[in-house]
Amino acid sequence: MNAREAFSGGVAVITGAGAGIGAGLARHASRLGMTVVLVDVDGAAVATLREELTAAGGSAIDIVCDVRDAEAVQALADTVYRDVGDVRLLVNNAGIEQFGYLWDTPVANWQRVLDINVTGVFHGIRAFLPKMMATTAPAWVWNLSSVGGVAVVPLQAPYIVSKHAVLALTECLHLEVQSAGHDHHVHIQAVLPGAVVSNIFESAGGVQSGDASAAEAQRMAMLDIKAEAMDPLAAAEAVFEQAAEGRFYLLTQPDYVGSAMAERARVLTSQAAPRLRTERRFDPAEN
Ligand SMILES: NC(=O)c1ccc[n+]([C@@H]2O[C@H](COP(=O)([O-])OP(=O)(O)OC[C@H]3O[C@@H](n4cnc5c(N)ncnc54)[C@H](O)[C@@H]3O)[C@@H](O)[C@H]2O)c1
């Protein structure tokens, strides 16, 4: 099956759709012919994107919802099923970054990363998956992990922890859907982007006390990588095609992310301690 066959209609719900990867996925879903529900805490951003998609002949609605709020996410699911239709694609995409040494990290920043990046995904699953499993219609759930879900990176520990957690959550969920007998129509998939153009580093948290300059240096190093980052629409095309092919791990840059996965496997197999890289950015060729 290709993406046009799998995703030429139906409803797509995308959290964090106001910017970056979520906006790219929304634009591509709309191009394929899906009705797109644009969800974000940034109401202006999703309203602007809704106008763009509808002006181009697409069908889209925008809803303000904070994925940290379990009741709000449940209300979102109820509203979408009642007013828009059955959901064919749920993308738990909303996520944030955090820079700095772990010991300098404010408790509130740690909590915010885990609340949005991990618990937000859990809220999406709880609210939408039972409704998807209640029919026999084909349905897809994509959870946003990262190349950081298989790498270890100093000065980004809360984010890296969250992305490892989302990967594990998604792998467990894949097995649970099989175990409960719904895997013939419900597809659980993990998205692992490499660098994709977005606002994530600009809006990332830092540290107020301790070594703030180390935190900012890491942010700058990540912003440097942006020069080579992938266009979100191209990333979306790759993800939609791999999903339709039935892959579990959806990689925006298969060579780059695939080499990080191989490196993680090699480190675990060798049982060697993590090594500090001379370059802060991830480069599989260094090992
Ligand atoms: N951009 C990359 O290079 C990259 C790489 C790997 C993984 N990812 C993952 O992709 C996802 C999207 O990131 P992005 O880079 O497009 O970021 P982004 O900052 O450009 O967009 C994230 C969107 O999420 C929204 N958001 C933040 N908190 C929210 C909340 N509590 N509830 C609802 N919406 C909320 C923001 O308003 C924003 O519109 C994240 O999960 C991120 O970890 C990104």
The ligand as a Gaussian input file, in Angstrom:
#p B3LYP/6-31G(d) Opt

LIG

0 1
 N       12.796000      19.128000      14.775000
 C       13.606000      18.110000      14.967000
 O       14.741000      18.118000      14.469000
 C       13.133000      16.913000      15.742000
 C       13.956000      15.773000      15.755000
 C       13.527000      14.641000      16.435000
 C       12.291000      14.634000      17.077000
 N       11.503000      15.742000      17.043000
 C       10.200000      15.683000      17.728000
 O        9.186000      16.149000      16.863000
 C        8.128000      16.714000      17.625000
 C        7.789000      18.087000      17.068000
 O        8.894000      18.927000      17.290000
 P        9.253000      20.178000      16.378000
 O       10.720000      20.148000      16.187000
 O        8.383000      20.285000      15.205000
 O        8.959000      21.353000      17.448000
 P        8.297000      22.811000      17.325000
 O        8.702000      23.521000      18.557000
 O        8.616000      23.448000      16.003000
 O        6.736000      22.483000      17.354000
 C        6.138000      21.897000      18.489000
 C        4.693000      22.368000      18.602000
 O        4.142000      21.763000      19.776000
 C        3.347000      22.729000      20.451000
 N        3.228000      22.392000      21.859000
 C        4.152000      22.578000      22.837000
 N        3.664000      22.193000      24.019000
 C        2.399000      21.744000      23.803000
 C        1.396000      21.209000      24.646000
 N        1.595000      21.094000      25.958000
 N        0.222000      20.827000      24.080000
 C        0.008000      20.959000      22.747000
 N        0.932000      21.473000      21.914000
 C        2.110000      21.857000      22.424000
 C        4.083000      24.044000      20.222000
 O        3.229000      25.160000      20.431000
 C        4.552000      23.890000      18.774000
 O        3.600000      24.414000      17.871000
 C        8.614000      16.740000      19.076000
 O        8.046000      15.640000      19.779000
 C       10.109000      16.576000      18.934000
 O       10.698000      15.981000      20.069000
 C       11.903000      16.886000      16.408000

